[in-house]
Amino acid sequence: MATDLFSVLSDPTRRALLLNLVDQERSVGDLVEAVGVSQPTVSKHLKVLRDADLARTRVQGQRRFYALNPEPLREVDEFVARLLPAPAGLEGADAGGALTTVGETQTSGMDDDPQSKRTHNTVGRTVEQGLERAQEFFDRLSKQNKQRRGRRSK
């Protein structure tokens, strides 16, 4: 990992932005509204996500549209899968708990191709599940750190 993806994902605003990019590309204005923080804050976090290759940008006139690039999350998912047991009944998990996808999808012409729609939905669910598992991991890590600090201060 050139960029420490765990540091990138540790920020709740960046995780919220990624969750809003799972199903479709969105403009900065849409993301500001969805996440509920200022435009400069959203832009700052989107730059971090772009630098980590977790988000892609498409320029149309004066507007920028962002889309999720799930590929770097595979490495995070593989790491987290080794730490957490696979949730019971998780569809698409391999024996080690790592999430798998059906394949790559192209967004152009997707409306005409039902298989592409299914694949896109599967990829979206997989990314969402991976982000949820990463959130669980960071929550546990944060809780452990608070407990350690509490024991040190006694």
VMD Tcl script that builds the backbone (N, CA, C; Angstrom):
set m [mol new atoms 462]
animate dup $m
set s [atomselect $m all]
$s set {name element resname resid chain x y z} {
  {N N MET 1 A 0.841 -1.180 0.000}
  {CA C MET 1 A 0.000 0.000 0.000}
  {C C MET 1 A 0.885 1.241 0.000}
  {N N ALA 2 A 0.870 2.023 -1.064}
  {CA C ALA 2 A 1.645 3.256 -1.100}
  {C C ALA 2 A 1.076 4.255 -0.103}
  {N N THR 3 A -0.224 4.410 -0.112}
  {CA C THR 3 A -0.922 5.249 0.857}
  {C C THR 3 A -1.438 4.320 1.938}
  {N N ASP 4 A -1.349 4.763 3.191}
  {CA C ASP 4 A -1.876 3.934 4.266}
  {C C ASP 4 A -3.403 3.998 4.228}
  {N N LEU 5 A -4.002 2.988 3.618}
  {CA C LEU 5 A -5.455 2.975 3.466}
  {C C LEU 5 A -6.162 2.953 4.811}
  {N N PHE 6 A -5.541 2.373 5.816}
  {CA C PHE 6 A -6.168 2.340 7.136}
  {C C PHE 6 A -6.295 3.756 7.697}
  {N N SER 7 A -5.298 4.584 7.469}
  {CA C SER 7 A -5.392 5.982 7.900}
  {C C SER 7 A -6.479 6.715 7.130}
  {N N VAL 8 A -6.544 6.447 5.837}
  {CA C VAL 8 A -7.565 7.079 5.003}
  {C C VAL 8 A -8.956 6.675 5.477}
  {N N LEU 9 A -9.144 5.381 5.746}
  {CA C LEU 9 A -10.450 4.864 6.148}
  {C C LEU 9 A -10.796 5.146 7.605}
  {N N SER 10 A -9.831 5.588 8.379}
  {CA C SER 10 A -10.104 5.830 9.801}
  {C C SER 10 A -10.982 7.052 10.030}
  {N N ASP 11 A -11.080 7.920 9.032}
  {CA C ASP 11 A -11.879 9.134 9.195}
  {C C ASP 11 A -13.350 8.859 8.864}
  {N N PRO 12 A -14.267 9.167 9.803}
  {CA C PRO 12 A -15.687 8.883 9.560}
  {C C PRO 12 A -16.277 9.652 8.383}
  {N N THR 13 A -15.797 10.859 8.113}
  {CA C THR 13 A -16.311 11.625 6.970}
  {C C THR 13 A -15.921 10.944 5.669}
  {N N ARG 14 A -14.697 10.461 5.575}
  {CA C ARG 14 A -14.270 9.767 4.355}
  {C C ARG 14 A -15.034 8.458 4.175}
  {N N ARG 15 A -15.293 7.753 5.265}
  {CA C ARG 15 A -16.090 6.527 5.145}
  {C C ARG 15 A -17.503 6.855 4.669}
  {N N ALA 16 A -18.078 7.935 5.187}
  {CA C ALA 16 A -19.423 8.349 4.746}
  {C C ALA 16 A -19.410 8.703 3.259}
  {N N LEU 17 A -18.373 9.378 2.803}
  {CA C LEU 17 A -18.276 9.713 1.378}
  {C C LEU 17 A -18.201 8.445 0.541}
  {N N LEU 18 A -17.386 7.485 0.958}
  {CA C LEU 18 A -17.273 6.232 0.208}
  {C C LEU 18 A -18.607 5.500 0.148}
  {N N LEU 19 A -19.315 5.468 1.265}
  {CA C LEU 19 A -20.623 4.801 1.268}
  {C C LEU 19 A -21.601 5.472 0.317}
  {N N ASN 20 A -21.470 6.778 0.149}
  {CA C ASN 20 A -22.347 7.499 -0.776}
  {C C ASN 20 A -21.941 7.309 -2.229}
  {N N LEU 21 A -20.755 6.757 -2.458}
  {CA C LEU 21 A -20.283 6.523 -3.828}
  {C C LEU 21 A -20.443 5.065 -4.259}
  {N N VAL 22 A -20.958 4.223 -3.387}
  {CA C VAL 22 A -21.053 2.790 -3.679}
  {C C VAL 22 A -21.905 2.517 -4.913}
  {N N ASP 23 A -23.071 3.115 -5.010}
  {CA C ASP 23 A -24.007 2.775 -6.077}
  {C C ASP 23 A -23.916 3.633 -7.326}
  {N N GLN 24 A -23.397 4.855 -7.187}
  {CA C GLN 24 A -23.380 5.744 -8.350}
  {C C GLN 24 A -22.374 6.861 -8.147}
  {N N GLU 25 A -21.964 7.459 -9.256}
  {CA C GLU 25 A -21.114 8.628 -9.138}
  {C C GLU 25 A -21.961 9.800 -8.678}
  {N N ARG 26 A -21.322 10.729 -7.962}
  {CA C ARG 26 A -22.080 11.857 -7.412}
  {C C ARG 26 A -21.244 13.123 -7.522}
  {N N SER 27 A -21.940 14.237 -7.624}
  {CA C SER 27 A -21.264 15.531 -7.685}
  {C C SER 27 A -20.861 15.953 -6.281}
  {N N VAL 28 A -19.966 16.916 -6.200}
  {CA C VAL 28 A -19.530 17.439 -4.907}
  {C C VAL 28 A -20.737 17.988 -4.146}
  {N N GLY 29 A -21.611 18.694 -4.837}
  {CA C GLY 29 A -22.806 19.253 -4.190}
  {C C GLY 29 A -23.698 18.175 -3.600}
  {N N ASP 30 A -23.866 17.087 -4.331}
  {CA C ASP 30 A -24.650 15.954 -3.818}
  {C C ASP 30 A -24.005 15.381 -2.564}
  {N N LEU 31 A -22.688 15.270 -2.581}
  {CA C LEU 31 A -21.972 14.704 -1.432}
  {C C LEU 31 A -22.030 15.630 -0.223}
  {N N VAL 32 A -21.954 16.942 -0.464}
  {CA C VAL 32 A -22.081 17.903 0.638}
  {C C VAL 32 A -23.420 17.716 1.325}
  {N N GLU 33 A -24.470 17.613 0.525}
  {CA C GLU 33 A -25.822 17.435 1.060}
  {C C GLU 33 A -25.971 16.091 1.780}
  {N N ALA 34 A -25.436 15.044 1.184}
  {CA C ALA 34 A -25.593 13.704 1.751}
  {C C ALA 34 A -24.828 13.523 3.055}
  {N N VAL 35 A -23.635 14.090 3.142}
  {CA C VAL 35 A -22.782 13.879 4.313}
  {C C VAL 35 A -23.029 14.937 5.380}
  {N N GLY 36 A -23.494 16.118 4.964}
  {CA C GLY 36 A -23.836 17.154 5.930}
  {C C GLY 36 A -22.658 17.935 6.478}
  {N N VAL 37 A -21.614 18.075 5.678}
  {CA C VAL 37 A -20.486 18.929 6.062}
  {C C VAL 37 A -20.257 19.955 4.961}
  {N N SER 38 A -19.404 20.925 5.225}
  {CA C SER 38 A -19.200 22.022 4.278}
  {C C SER 38 A -18.523 21.541 2.996}
  {N N GLN 39 A -18.687 22.329 1.936}
  {CA C GLN 39 A -18.083 21.997 0.650}
  {C C GLN 39 A -16.552 21.938 0.744}
  {N N PRO 40 A -15.884 22.894 1.431}
  {CA C PRO 40 A -14.424 22.778 1.534}
  {C C PRO 40 A -13.987 21.497 2.259}
  {N N THR 41 A -14.750 21.093 3.257}
  {CA C THR 41 A -14.417 19.864 3.992}
  {C C THR 41 A -14.578 18.649 3.090}
  {N N VAL 42 A -15.677 18.591 2.345}
  {CA C VAL 42 A -15.894 17.478 1.416}
  {C C VAL 42 A -14.775 17.451 0.377}
  {N N SER 43 A -14.421 18.593 -0.179}
  {CA C SER 43 A -13.365 18.649 -1.193}
  {C C SER 43 A -12.029 18.170 -0.633}
  {N N LYS 44 A -11.728 18.554 0.605}
  {CA C LYS 44 A -10.474 18.125 1.251}
  {C C LYS 44 A -10.452 16.591 1.385}
  {N N HIS 45 A -11.561 16.025 1.836}
  {CA C HIS 45 A -11.605 14.577 2.013}
  {C C HIS 45 A -11.615 13.842 0.673}
  {N N LEU 46 A -12.264 14.410 -0.338}
  {CA C LEU 46 A -12.253 13.789 -1.664}
  {C C LEU 46 A -10.837 13.762 -2.249}
  {N N LYS 47 A -10.052 14.786 -1.973}
  {CA C LYS 47 A -8.656 14.792 -2.432}
  {C C LYS 47 A -7.886 13.644 -1.788}
  {N N VAL 48 A -8.096 13.422 -0.488}
  {CA C VAL 48 A -7.439 12.306 0.192}
  {C C VAL 48 A -7.868 10.981 -0.441}
  {N N LEU 49 A -9.157 10.834 -0.722}
  {CA C LEU 49 A -9.660 9.608 -1.348}
  {C C LEU 49 A -9.098 9.419 -2.758}
  {N N ARG 50 A -8.979 10.514 -3.520}
  {CA C ARG 50 A -8.379 10.428 -4.858}
  {C C ARG 50 A -6.912 10.023 -4.759}
  {N N ASP 51 A -6.179 10.651 -3.837}
  {CA C ASP 51 A -4.756 10.346 -3.672}
  {C C ASP 51 A -4.538 8.887 -3.278}
  {N N ALA 52 A -5.493 8.314 -2.548}
  {CA C ALA 52 A -5.416 6.911 -2.142}
  {C C ALA 52 A -5.991 5.983 -3.217}
  {N N ASP 53 A -6.418 6.537 -4.343}
  {CA C ASP 53 A -7.002 5.801 -5.464}
  {C C ASP 53 A -8.320 5.122 -5.095}
  {N N LEU 54 A -9.019 5.658 -4.091}
  {CA C LEU 54 A -10.319 5.115 -3.700}
  {C C LEU 54 A -11.466 5.816 -4.415}
  {N N ALA 55 A -11.188 6.960 -5.031}
  {CA C ALA 55 A -12.212 7.704 -5.762}
  {C C ALA 55 A -11.630 8.178 -7.091}
  {N N ARG 56 A -12.499 8.167 -8.086}
  {CA C ARG 56 A -12.127 8.674 -9.417}
  {C C ARG 56 A -12.976 9.889 -9.724}
  {N N THR 57 A -12.420 10.773 -10.536}
  {CA C THR 57 A -13.098 12.021 -10.876}
  {C C THR 57 A -13.408 12.067 -12.361}
  {N N ARG 58 A -14.583 12.607 -12.675}
  {CA C ARG 58 A -14.966 12.884 -14.057}
  {C C ARG 58 A -15.412 14.330 -14.095}
  {N N VAL 59 A -14.818 15.110 -14.990}
  {CA C VAL 59 A -15.155 16.523 -15.120}
  {C C VAL 59 A -16.156 16.686 -16.249}
  {N N GLN 60 A -17.232 17.422 -15.956}
  {CA C GLN 60 A -18.238 17.728 -16.972}
  {C C GLN 60 A -18.543 19.215 -16.828}
  {N N GLY 61 A -18.014 19.984 -17.756}
  {CA C GLY 61 A -18.159 21.433 -17.645}
  {C C GLY 61 A -17.436 21.920 -16.403}
  {N N GLN 62 A -18.155 22.638 -15.548}
  {CA C GLN 62 A -17.548 23.135 -14.312}
  {C C GLN 62 A -17.786 22.199 -13.131}
  {N N ARG 63 A -18.485 21.120 -13.362}
  {CA C ARG 63 A -18.807 20.192 -12.272}
  {C C ARG 63 A -17.876 18.992 -12.278}
  {N N ARG 64 A -17.610 18.494 -11.077}
  {CA C ARG 64 A -16.816 17.274 -10.913}
  {C C ARG 64 A -17.713 16.193 -10.331}
  {N N PHE 65 A -17.599 15.012 -10.898}
  {CA C PHE 65 A -18.354 13.867 -10.416}
  {C C PHE 65 A -17.361 12.828 -9.902}
  {N N TYR 66 A -17.699 12.239 -8.781}
  {CA C TYR 66 A -16.821 11.269 -8.144}
  {C C TYR 66 A -17.467 9.894 -8.168}
  {N N ALA 67 A -16.624 8.879 -8.327}
  {CA C ALA 67 A -17.066 7.486 -8.318}
  {C C ALA 67 A -16.088 6.680 -7.466}
  {N N LEU 68 A -16.589 5.631 -6.882}
  {CA C LEU 68 A -15.779 4.750 -6.056}
  {C C LEU 68 A -14.892 3.863 -6.914}
  {N N ASN 69 A -13.656 3.704 -6.513}
  {CA C ASN 69 A -12.763 2.703 -7.077}
  {C C ASN 69 A -12.556 1.652 -5.989}
  {N N PRO 70 A -13.257 0.515 -6.051}
  {CA C PRO 70 A -13.196 -0.460 -4.960}
  {C C PRO 70 A -11.916 -1.288 -4.918}
  {N N GLU 71 A -11.121 -1.260 -5.957}
  {CA C GLU 71 A -9.956 -2.145 -6.039}
  {C C GLU 71 A -9.009 -2.036 -4.827}
  {N N PRO 72 A -8.610 -0.847 -4.376}
  {CA C PRO 72 A -7.709 -0.784 -3.215}
  {C C PRO 72 A -8.321 -1.370 -1.938}
  {N N LEU 73 A -9.650 -1.429 -1.871}
  {CA C LEU 73 A -10.311 -1.968 -0.677}
  {C C LEU 73 A -10.138 -3.478 -0.560}
  {N N ARG 74 A -9.792 -4.141 -1.646}
  {CA C ARG 74 A -9.586 -5.588 -1.593}
  {C C ARG 74 A -8.456 -5.937 -0.616}
  {N N GLU 75 A -7.389 -5.150 -0.645}
  {CA C GLU 75 A -6.269 -5.395 0.264}
  {C C GLU 75 A -6.692 -5.183 1.717}
  {N N VAL 76 A -7.478 -4.154 1.960}
  {CA C VAL 76 A -7.988 -3.900 3.315}
  {C C VAL 76 A -8.902 -5.044 3.733}
  {N N ASP 77 A -9.776 -5.464 2.839}
  {CA C ASP 77 A -10.707 -6.541 3.158}
  {C C ASP 77 A -9.956 -7.832 3.484}
  {N N GLU 78 A -8.930 -8.130 2.715}
  {CA C GLU 78 A -8.150 -9.343 2.977}
  {C C GLU 78 A -7.500 -9.279 4.356}
  {N N PHE 79 A -6.994 -8.114 4.732}
  {CA C PHE 79 A -6.373 -7.958 6.042}
  {C C PHE 79 A -7.409 -8.104 7.153}
  {N N VAL 80 A -8.511 -7.385 7.012}
  {CA C VAL 80 A -9.553 -7.423 8.041}
  {C C VAL 80 A -10.166 -8.822 8.129}
  {N N ALA 81 A -10.289 -9.522 7.009}
  {CA C ALA 81 A -10.863 -10.873 7.004}
  {C C ALA 81 A -10.031 -11.821 7.858}
  {N N ARG 82 A -8.731 -11.566 7.922}
  {CA C ARG 82 A -7.883 -12.420 8.759}
  {C C ARG 82 A -8.101 -12.136 10.244}
  {N N LEU 83 A -8.614 -10.974 10.579}
  {CA C LEU 83 A -8.806 -10.585 11.978}
  {C C LEU 83 A -10.194 -10.899 12.506}
  {N N LEU 84 A -11.193 -10.849 11.619}
  {CA C LEU 84 A -12.573 -11.048 12.032}
  {C C LEU 84 A -13.123 -12.336 11.448}
  {N N PRO 85 A -13.914 -13.060 12.236}
  {CA C PRO 85 A -14.580 -14.223 11.637}
  {C C PRO 85 A -15.630 -13.739 10.644}
  {N N ALA 86 A -15.876 -14.550 9.627}
  {CA C ALA 86 A -16.894 -14.187 8.641}
  {C C ALA 86 A -18.255 -14.191 9.321}
  {N N PRO 87 A -19.069 -13.146 9.102}
  {CA C PRO 87 A -20.418 -13.138 9.666}
  {C C PRO 87 A -21.209 -14.338 9.154}
  {N N ALA 88 A -22.022 -14.916 10.009}
  {CA C ALA 88 A -22.817 -16.089 9.634}
  {C C ALA 88 A -23.699 -15.757 8.447}
  {N N GLY 89 A -23.682 -16.625 7.455}
  {CA C GLY 89 A -24.562 -16.483 6.300}
  {C C GLY 89 A -24.154 -15.384 5.342}
  {N N LEU 90 A -22.912 -14.878 5.438}
  {CA C LEU 90 A -22.485 -13.807 4.527}
  {C C LEU 90 A -22.292 -14.387 3.143}
  {N N GLU 91 A -23.142 -13.977 2.240}
  {CA C GLU 91 A -23.068 -14.447 0.870}
  {C C GLU 91 A -21.843 -13.839 0.208}
  {N N GLY 92 A -21.082 -14.648 -0.512}
  {CA C GLY 92 A -19.933 -14.128 -1.245}
  {C C GLY 92 A -18.647 -14.178 -0.451}
  {N N ALA 93 A -18.638 -14.729 0.773}
  {CA C ALA 93 A -17.406 -14.817 1.542}
  {C C ALA 93 A -16.709 -16.125 1.216}
  {N N ASP 94 A -15.387 -16.075 1.121}
  {CA C ASP 94 A -14.652 -17.309 0.927}
  {C C ASP 94 A -14.356 -17.926 2.293}
  {N N ALA 95 A -13.619 -19.011 2.321}
  {CA C ALA 95 A -13.394 -19.735 3.567}
  {C C ALA 95 A -12.702 -18.871 4.612}
  {N N GLY 96 A -11.853 -17.932 4.209}
  {CA C GLY 96 A -11.158 -17.075 5.156}
  {C C GLY 96 A -11.948 -15.837 5.523}
  {N N GLY 97 A -13.138 -15.687 4.979}
  {CA C GLY 97 A -13.959 -14.531 5.300}
  {C C GLY 97 A -13.810 -13.380 4.328}
  {N N ALA 98 A -12.871 -13.502 3.366}
  {CA C ALA 98 A -12.676 -12.402 2.417}
  {C C ALA 98 A -13.856 -12.349 1.464}
  {N N LEU 99 A -14.275 -11.157 1.136}
  {CA C LEU 99 A -15.407 -10.989 0.229}
  {C C LEU 99 A -14.938 -11.140 -1.210}
  {N N THR 100 A -15.798 -11.709 -2.024}
  {CA C THR 100 A -15.466 -11.898 -3.422}
  {C C THR 100 A -16.531 -11.246 -4.281}
  {N N THR 101 A -16.177 -10.954 -5.522}
  {CA C THR 101 A -17.135 -10.354 -6.442}
  {C C THR 101 A -17.253 -11.228 -7.673}
  {N N VAL 102 A -18.304 -10.993 -8.418}
  {CA C VAL 102 A -18.563 -11.774 -9.612}
  {C C VAL 102 A -17.647 -11.342 -10.744}
  {N N GLY 103 A -17.241 -10.095 -10.787}
  {CA C GLY 103 A -16.375 -9.633 -11.857}
  {C C GLY 103 A -16.473 -8.139 -12.015}
  {N N GLU 104 A -15.782 -7.655 -13.018}
  {CA C GLU 104 A -15.775 -6.218 -13.278}
  {C C GLU 104 A -17.003 -5.838 -14.075}
  {N N THR 105 A -17.382 -4.586 -13.973}
  {CA C THR 105 A -18.547 -4.109 -14.704}
  {C C THR 105 A -18.213 -2.795 -15.386}
  {N N GLN 106 A -18.872 -2.516 -16.464}
  {CA C GLN 106 A -18.744 -1.242 -17.143}
  {C C GLN 106 A -20.057 -0.516 -16.987}
  {N N THR 107 A -19.982 0.794 -16.720}
  {CA C THR 107 A -21.218 1.530 -16.503}
  {C C THR 107 A -21.888 1.904 -17.823}
  {N N SER 108 A -21.131 2.037 -18.899}
  {CA C SER 108 A -21.763 2.415 -20.160}
  {C C SER 108 A -22.549 1.232 -20.699}
  {N N GLY 109 A -23.783 1.467 -21.060}
  {CA C GLY 109 A -24.636 0.437 -21.596}
  {C C GLY 109 A -25.220 -0.491 -20.546}
  {N N MET 110 A -25.029 -0.155 -19.286}
  {CA C MET 110 A -25.487 -1.020 -18.216}
  {C C MET 110 A -27.005 -1.138 -18.209}
  {N N ASP 111 A -27.707 -0.083 -18.586}
  {CA C ASP 111 A -29.164 -0.122 -18.591}
  {C C ASP 111 A -29.692 -1.198 -19.529}
  {N N ASP 112 A -28.923 -1.525 -20.570}
  {CA C ASP 112 A -29.364 -2.489 -21.561}
  {C C ASP 112 A -28.994 -3.924 -21.199}
  {N N ASP 113 A -28.105 -4.117 -20.247}
  {CA C ASP 113 A -27.574 -5.437 -19.956}
  {C C ASP 113 A -27.909 -5.860 -18.528}
  {N N PRO 114 A -28.880 -6.756 -18.338}
  {CA C PRO 114 A -29.268 -7.195 -16.988}
  {C C PRO 114 A -28.118 -7.831 -16.222}
  {N N GLN 115 A -27.234 -8.560 -16.912}
  {CA C GLN 115 A -26.097 -9.190 -16.224}
  {C C GLN 115 A -25.168 -8.114 -15.662}
  {N N SER 116 A -24.940 -7.055 -16.404}
  {CA C SER 116 A -24.096 -5.962 -15.917}
  {C C SER 116 A -24.719 -5.306 -14.694}
  {N N LYS 117 A -26.050 -5.156 -14.721}
  {CA C LYS 117 A -26.738 -4.576 -13.565}
  {C C LYS 117 A -26.531 -5.459 -12.335}
  {N N ARG 118 A -26.701 -6.772 -12.511}
  {CA C ARG 118 A -26.525 -7.696 -11.383}
  {C C ARG 118 A -25.095 -7.643 -10.867}
  {N N THR 119 A -24.138 -7.638 -11.793}
  {CA C THR 119 A -22.729 -7.576 -11.398}
  {C C THR 119 A -22.444 -6.281 -10.667}
  {N N HIS 120 A -22.954 -5.169 -11.187}
  {CA C HIS 120 A -22.760 -3.870 -10.544}
  {C C HIS 120 A -23.347 -3.885 -9.135}
  {N N ASN 121 A -24.548 -4.439 -8.982}
  {CA C ASN 121 A -25.175 -4.511 -7.664}
  {C C ASN 121 A -24.369 -5.394 -6.722}
  {N N THR 122 A -23.822 -6.491 -7.230}
  {CA C THR 122 A -23.006 -7.380 -6.411}
  {C C THR 122 A -21.735 -6.667 -5.956}
  {N N VAL 123 A -21.090 -5.961 -6.865}
  {CA C VAL 123 A -19.883 -5.211 -6.515}
  {C C VAL 123 A -20.225 -4.150 -5.476}
  {N N GLY 124 A -21.335 -3.448 -5.669}
  {CA C GLY 124 A -21.752 -2.429 -4.707}
  {C C GLY 124 A -21.988 -3.016 -3.329}
  {N N ARG 125 A -22.675 -4.153 -3.270}
  {CA C ARG 125 A -22.925 -4.810 -1.976}
  {C C ARG 125 A -21.616 -5.268 -1.353}
  {N N THR 126 A -20.714 -5.797 -2.168}
  {CA C THR 126 A -19.433 -6.275 -1.668}
  {C C THR 126 A -18.628 -5.130 -1.062}
  {N N VAL 127 A -18.594 -4.009 -1.752}
  {CA C VAL 127 A -17.872 -2.846 -1.229}
  {C C VAL 127 A -18.518 -2.372 0.059}
  {N N GLU 128 A -19.825 -2.307 0.073}
  {CA C GLU 128 A -20.532 -1.870 1.269}
  {C C GLU 128 A -20.248 -2.808 2.439}
  {N N GLN 129 A -20.267 -4.102 2.204}
  {CA C GLN 129 A -19.966 -5.066 3.266}
  {C C GLN 129 A -18.526 -4.914 3.737}
  {N N GLY 130 A -17.617 -4.694 2.806}
  {CA C GLY 130 A -16.220 -4.492 3.175}
  {C C GLY 130 A -16.040 -3.243 4.029}
  {N N LEU 131 A -16.727 -2.168 3.666}
  {CA C LEU 131 A -16.645 -0.947 4.460}
  {C C LEU 131 A -17.253 -1.145 5.845}
  {N N GLU 132 A -18.347 -1.906 5.916}
  {CA C GLU 132 A -18.947 -2.187 7.224}
  {C C GLU 132 A -17.994 -2.991 8.094}
  {N N ARG 133 A -17.324 -3.960 7.493}
  {CA C ARG 133 A -16.357 -4.757 8.253}
  {C C ARG 133 A -15.165 -3.907 8.671}
  {N N ALA 134 A -14.733 -3.006 7.805}
  {CA C ALA 134 A -13.644 -2.097 8.185}
  {C C ALA 134 A -14.089 -1.199 9.329}
  {N N GLN 135 A -15.336 -0.729 9.286}
  {CA C GLN 135 A -15.874 0.099 10.368}
  {C C GLN 135 A -15.858 -0.674 11.686}
  {N N GLU 136 A -16.287 -1.944 11.651}
  {CA C GLU 136 A -16.254 -2.782 12.855}
  {C C GLU 136 A -14.828 -2.877 13.398}
  {N N PHE 137 A -13.888 -3.091 12.496}
  {CA C PHE 137 A -12.489 -3.198 12.886}
  {C C PHE 137 A -12.014 -1.914 13.562}
  {N N PHE 138 A -12.293 -0.764 12.953}
  {CA C PHE 138 A -11.852 0.501 13.529}
  {C C PHE 138 A -12.563 0.802 14.842}
  {N N ASP 139 A -13.821 0.432 14.959}
  {CA C ASP 139 A -14.544 0.613 16.216}
  {C C ASP 139 A -13.903 -0.210 17.321}
  {N N ARG 140 A -13.588 -1.465 17.021}
  {CA C ARG 140 A -12.929 -2.317 18.022}
  {C C ARG 140 A -11.566 -1.764 18.403}
  {N N LEU 141 A -10.804 -1.332 17.414}
  {CA C LEU 141 A -9.479 -0.776 17.666}
  {C C LEU 141 A -9.571 0.463 18.543}
  {N N SER 142 A -10.527 1.331 18.247}
  {CA C SER 142 A -10.727 2.546 19.041}
  {C C SER 142 A -11.100 2.200 20.477}
  {N N LYS 143 A -11.980 1.228 20.642}
  {CA C LYS 143 A -12.401 0.808 21.978}
  {C C LYS 143 A -11.218 0.249 22.764}
  {N N GLN 144 A -10.392 -0.569 22.113}
  {CA C GLN 144 A -9.212 -1.126 22.778}
  {C C GLN 144 A -8.245 -0.034 23.189}
  {N N ASN 145 A -8.037 0.955 22.326}
  {CA C ASN 145 A -7.131 2.062 22.652}
  {C C ASN 145 A -7.650 2.861 23.842}
  {N N LYS 146 A -8.965 3.103 23.905}
  {CA C LYS 146 A -9.550 3.821 25.036}
  {C C LYS 146 A -9.372 3.033 26.324}
  {N N GLN 147 A -9.564 1.713 26.245}
  {CA C GLN 147 A -9.377 0.876 27.437}
  {C C GLN 147 A -7.935 0.915 27.909}
  {N N ARG 148 A -6.979 0.866 26.986}
  {CA C ARG 148 A -5.554 0.934 27.362}
  {C C ARG 148 A -5.237 2.267 28.013}
  {N N ARG 149 A -5.754 3.343 27.449}
  {CA C ARG 149 A -5.492 4.674 28.036}
  {C C ARG 149 A -6.099 4.772 29.426}
  {N N GLY 150 A -7.289 4.176 29.614}
  {CA C GLY 150 A -7.948 4.181 30.909}
  {C C GLY 150 A -7.146 3.437 31.959}
  {N N ARG 151 A -6.542 2.303 31.569}
  {CA C ARG 151 A -5.721 1.520 32.498}
  {C C ARG 151 A -4.440 2.252 32.840}
  {N N ARG 152 A -3.858 2.980 31.894}
  {CA C ARG 152 A -2.613 3.732 32.145}
  {C C ARG 152 A -2.839 4.895 33.100}
  {N N SER 153 A -4.015 5.512 33.036}
  {CA C SER 153 A -4.264 6.698 33.858}
  {C C SER 153 A -4.627 6.351 35.295}
  {N N LYS 154 A -4.893 5.072 35.569}
  {CA C LYS 154 A -5.252 4.662 36.942}
  {C C LYS 154 A -4.042 4.474 37.797}
}
mol reanalyze $m
mol bondsrecalc $m
mol representation Tube
mol addrep $m
